[in-house]
Amino acid sequence: MKRTVSLALVFLVLFSAALFFPRQTAGAVSVDGCYNNHSRCRQLALGSDAGWFRMTLMLTACDLGFGVCLYHAN
């Protein structure tokens, strides 16, 4: 039972992160663009009227998007 609940929670977190993953724009190929997008993503997430769980997912998605952008920029 614990394993099923754990797997369901992991799936839910990954699915939620995929839903809120920031979309990469065509101008985000430089490192400066990545930092600008990350800053804007965090501002939008912190400015939204969301609960603590959704806020955590949005901020995590911003950080993941930032890492992917930096990976593609280099």
Protein Blocks (a to p, Z undefined) as FASTA:
>chain_A
ZZmmmmmmmmmmmmmmmmmpccddfklmbfklmmmmmmmmmmmmmmpccdfklmmmmmmm
mmmmmmmmmmmmZZ
